[in-house]
Amino acid sequence: MTEVKKILVLKDYLILLRFSDDSEKIIDFRPFIGKGITSELLDYKNFKKVKIEPGGGIAWDNGFDFCPNFLIELPSHNTKKMENSNRHIVKQKKRKKSTIV
């Protein structure tokens, strides 16, 4: 069975997951939070408290959890769009520096 071995909480309710088969994916958790017991996870301080469970899934202190089999089947977040927007920011910074100099 595949298990989550590493988690890294990113901005905008994204989490990078590394699985026991060395695959990685970034998952957008916004569609899963905001109602019922998950409403408290909209507070980013609470969202960042995600942990890996003994069975290889992930969970928060309020009991909300995901099994690894479900997580591995979820689609990866579009990281290419994020990379392109970050590239744009870097280009802007370079332009500003050259303008100032």
Secondary structure, 3 states (H helix, E strand, C coil): CCCEEEEEECCCCEEEEEECCCCEEEEECHHHCCCHHHHHHHCHHHHCCCEECCCCCEECCCCCEECHHHHHHCCCCCHHHHHHHHHHHHHHHHHHHHHHC
